[in-house]
Amino acid sequence: MIDRQQVQKIAHLARLEITSSEEEAFAPQLNSILQYFEQLSELDTENIPPTTRAIELSNITRNDRSQTYSDRELLLKEAPEQEGDFFRVPQIMSSDED
């Protein structure tokens, strides 16, 4: 049975800041999840092949193809920001050179 102290440990490991009222609420919820897994473990799955989903899915995609765009100026005007002849995009990685 998961108690409040274990909820605090789980929150710490998950880097979550939760309040004491959330700790109290999460303990029974986590216990309920674990009870469900115990219930599932009672099922005979010996001859059941492992699956990732209940139904098969396939993604319908088109082939990529390179295409030249004739009006470069119009294309650059459509960009939210531009820098010279290039699209300006937000920095997503930091560098130590700053």
C-alpha positions in Angstrom: 0.0 0.0 0.0 1.4 3.4 -1.0 1.4 6.0 1.7 2.0 9.7 1.7 5.7 9.3 2.3 6.0 7.1 -0.8 4.0 9.7 -2.8 6.5 12.3 -1.8 9.4 10.1 -2.9 7.7 9.4 -6.3 7.0 13.1 -6.8 10.6 13.9 -6.0 11.9 11.3 -8.5 9.5 12.7 -11.1 10.6 16.2 -10.3 7.1 17.3 -9.4 6.1 19.9 -6.9 2.9 18.8 -5.2 1.0 20.1 -2.2 0.2 18.2 0.9 -3.5 17.9 -0.2 -2.3 16.5 -3.5 -0.1 13.9 -1.7 -3.2 12.8 0.2 -5.3 12.6 -3.0 -2.6 10.7 -5.0 -2.0 7.9 -2.4 -5.4 6.3 -3.0 -5.2 6.9 -6.7 -1.8 5.2 -7.0 -3.1 2.3 -4.8 -6.1 1.9 -7.2 -3.7 1.7 -10.2 -1.6 -0.9 -8.4 -4.7 -2.9 -7.5 -5.7 -2.9 -11.1 -2.3 -4.3 -12.2 -2.7 -7.0 -9.5 -6.1 -7.8 -11.0 -4.5 -8.0 -14.5 -1.8 -10.3 -13.3 -4.4 -12.9 -12.4 -5.2 -13.3 -16.1 -3.7 -16.3 -18.0 -1.6 -14.7 -20.7 0.6 -17.7 -21.4 -0.4 -18.1 -25.1 -1.1 -14.5 -25.9 1.6 -12.8 -28.1 2.9 -9.4 -26.9 1.3 -6.4 -28.6 1.7 -2.7 -28.4 -2.0 -1.9 -29.1 -5.3 -3.6 -29.3 -5.8 -2.9 -33.0 -3.4 -2.6 -35.8 -2.7 0.9 -37.1 -0.9 2.1 -40.2 0.2 5.6 -41.0 -0.8 6.8 -44.5 2.0 9.0 -45.7 3.1 10.4 -49.0 6.5 10.1 -50.5 8.8 13.1 -49.9 9.9 14.9 -53.0 12.1 17.9 -53.5 10.5 20.8 -55.2 11.9 24.2 -56.1 9.8 27.2 -55.1 9.9 29.9 -57.7 9.1 33.0 -55.7 11.7 33.2 -53.0 10.7 36.7 -51.9 7.1 35.8 -51.4 8.1 32.7 -49.4 10.3 34.8 -47.1 7.6 37.3 -46.6 5.3 34.5 -45.3 7.8 33.7 -42.5 7.1 35.1 -39.0 10.6 36.3 -38.8 13.4 36.5 -41.3 17.1 37.3 -41.2 18.5 38.3 -44.6 17.7 35.5 -47.0 16.9 33.0 -44.2 14.0 32.1 -41.9 14.7 33.1 -38.3 13.7 30.4 -35.8 13.9 30.3 -32.0 17.0 28.9 -30.5 16.2 25.4 -29.1 19.7 24.4 -27.9 22.0 26.4 -25.7 25.7 26.7 -26.2 28.5 27.3 -23.8 29.8 30.0 -26.1 27.3 32.7 -25.0 
